[in-house]
Amino acid sequence: MDCLFCKIVAGDIPSSKVYEDEYAYAFRDINPQAPVHILIVPKEHIPSVDGINSSNSAVVAKIFEAIPKIAAQEDLGGGYRVISNCGDNACQSVKHLHFHIVGGAQLSEQMA
C-alpha cells in the first residue's frame, strides 16, 4: 500500500513521535497551524471518517482515549481542538484517518 501514514507508522518515513500504543501513533505535523499541532492516526489503515464501521470503531475509541493523554503531555490544559477532514472537499490530503490535535494558543472561533 502506498499510504504516507502507514509508512510513518511502520517507521519507513521518519516522524517526530509524541505518543504510541498498540492502536495509535501520534506525531508532530510538519506544517503546524498552531504552537502544538499533532496528528494521531490508527495503526490500522482506515481511509477516512467514512471508513469507520462496526469492525474498526473500537480502534477509533482507543484514539479518543489517547487524545486527552497527549493533550496533558503537551500542556494543553487551557483547551485544544480535535479536527478530522473527510474527503476532497474538506481538504483531506492523506487518505488515512487522522485527527489533528491543535492548541497551545488562543484559537480563532472561525473553523475555516
Backbone hydrogen bonds in HBPLUS format (Angstrom, degrees):
<---DONOR---> <-ACCEPTOR-->    atom                        ^
c    i                          cat <-CA-CA->   ^        H-A-AA   ^      H-
h    n   atom  resd res      DA  || num        DHA   H-A  angle D-A-AA Bond
n    s   type  num  typ     dist DA aas  dist angle  dist       angle   num
A0007-LYS N   A0003-CYS O   3.01 MM   4  6.28 153.3  2.08 153.3 160.9     1
A0008-ILE N   A0004-LEU O   2.98 MM   4  6.32 145.8  2.10 144.4 154.5     2
A0009-VAL N   A0005-PHE O   2.92 MM   4  6.11 167.4  1.94 150.5 153.3     3
A0010-ALA N   A0006-CYS O   2.97 MM   4  6.12 151.8  2.05 141.1 149.1     4
A0012-ASP N   A0007-LYS O   2.87 MM   5  5.11 135.9  2.06 162.1 161.4     5
A0011-GLY N   A0008-ILE O   3.00 MM   3  5.08 148.3  2.10 102.0 112.1     6
A0028-ARG N   A0016-SER O   3.02 MM  12  5.49 153.4  2.09 138.3 143.4     7
A0018-VAL N   A0026-ALA O   2.87 MM   8  5.62 169.3  1.88 137.1 139.1     8
A0019-TYR N   A0026-ALA O   3.39 MM   7  4.96 154.2  2.46 131.8 126.4     9
A0026-ALA N   A0019-TYR O   2.86 MM   7  4.96 166.3  1.87 149.9 146.0    10
A0021-ASP N   A0024-ALA O   3.07 MM   3  5.51 161.9  2.10 153.5 153.9    11
A0043-LYS N   A0023-TYR O   2.79 MM  20  5.57 165.6  1.81 142.7 142.4    12
A0025-TYR N   A0041-VAL O   2.96 MM  16  5.48 153.3  2.03 155.1 163.3    13
A0041-VAL N   A0025-TYR O   2.88 MM  16  5.48 167.1  1.90 155.7 157.6    14
A0027-PHE N   A0039-LEU O   2.88 MM  12  5.46 151.4  1.96 151.8 160.3    15
A0039-LEU N   A0027-PHE O   2.78 MM  12  5.46 166.9  1.79 169.7 168.7    16
A0029-ASP N   A0037-HIS O   2.84 MM   8  5.64 178.0  1.84 152.2 151.8    17
A0036-VAL N   A0103-GLY O   2.96 MM  67  5.15 152.5  2.04 151.4 143.3    18
A0103-GLY N   A0036-VAL O   2.96 MM  67  5.15 156.9  2.01 145.6 148.2    19
A0038-ILE N   A0101-ILE O   2.91 MM  63  5.06 162.3  1.94 145.0 149.3    20
A0101-ILE N   A0038-ILE O   2.71 MM  63  5.06 162.2  1.75 156.5 161.6    21
A0040-ILE N   A0099-PHE O   2.93 MM  59  5.34 155.0  1.99 147.7 156.0    22
A0099-PHE N   A0040-ILE O   3.00 MM  59  5.34 157.2  2.05 145.1 152.3    23
A0097-LEU N   A0046-ILE O   2.54 MM  51  5.43 173.1  1.54 163.4 164.6    24
A0051-GLY N   A0048-SER O   2.86 MM   3  5.22 153.0  1.93 109.5 118.5    25
A0052-ILE N   A0049-VAL O   3.11 MM   3  5.52 169.8  2.12 117.1 119.2    26
A0056-ASN N   A0053-ASN O   3.15 MM   3  5.60 149.2  2.25 111.5 119.9    27
A0057-SER N   A0053-ASN O   2.88 MM   4  5.60 129.4  2.14 162.0 173.9    28
A0059-VAL N   A0056-ASN O   3.06 MM   3  5.54 135.4  2.26 111.3 121.9    29
A0061-ALA N   A0057-SER O   2.97 MM   4  6.29 151.8  2.05 146.5 154.3    30
A0062-LYS N   A0058-ALA O   3.03 MM   4  6.31 150.3  2.12 141.8 149.2    31
A0063-ILE N   A0059-VAL O   3.03 MM   4  6.41 145.9  2.15 143.2 152.6    32
A0064-PHE N   A0060-VAL O   3.07 MM   4  6.44 156.8  2.13 149.6 154.9    33
A0065-GLU N   A0061-ALA O   2.97 MM   4  6.30 128.5  2.24 139.7 154.3    34
A0066-ALA N   A0062-LYS O   3.01 MM   4  6.28 138.6  2.18 140.3 151.1    35
A0066-ALA N   A0063-ILE O   2.99 MM   3  5.03 125.1  2.30  95.6 110.4    36
A0067-ILE N   A0063-ILE O   3.00 MM   4  6.30 142.0  2.14 149.6 160.2    37
A0069-LYS N   A0066-ALA O   2.99 MM   3  5.23 120.6  2.36 105.9 121.5    38
A0070-ILE N   A0066-ALA O   3.01 MM   4  6.34 158.1  2.06 159.3 166.1    39
A0071-ALA N   A0067-ILE O   2.89 MM   4  6.13 163.4  1.91 157.2 162.2    40
A0072-ALA N   A0068-PRO O   2.94 MM   4  6.08 157.1  1.99 143.8 149.2    41
A0073-GLN N   A0069-LYS O   2.94 MM   4  6.16 160.3  1.98 147.2 153.1    42
A0074-GLU N   A0070-ILE O   2.91 MM   4  6.11 143.8  2.04 148.2 158.1    43
A0076-LEU N   A0071-ALA O   2.88 MM   5  5.09 164.1  1.91 151.0 152.8    44
A0075-ASP N   A0072-ALA O   3.08 MM   3  5.00 163.1  2.11 105.6 109.6    45
A0079-GLY N   A0076-LEU O   2.96 MM   3  5.57 164.6  1.98 120.8 125.9    46
A0081-ARG N   A0102-VAL O   2.81 MM  21  5.14 159.2  1.85 149.9 157.2    47
A0102-VAL N   A0081-ARG O   2.89 MM  21  5.14 165.5  1.91 151.1 156.1    48
A0083-ILE N   A0100-HIS O   2.95 MM  17  4.99 152.5  2.03 136.7 145.7    49
A0100-HIS N   A0083-ILE O   2.72 MM  17  4.99 163.5  1.74 151.3 155.3    50
A0090-ALA N   A0087-GLY O   3.16 MM   3  5.50 141.2  2.32 104.9 115.8    51
A0092-GLN N   A0087-GLY O   3.04 MM   5  5.27 164.7  2.07 140.3 141.3    52
A0091-CYS N   A0088-ASP O   2.92 MM   3  4.93 160.0  1.96 108.2 113.1    53
A0096-HIS N   A0094-VAL O   2.80 MM   2  5.56 142.0  1.95 100.1  90.3    54
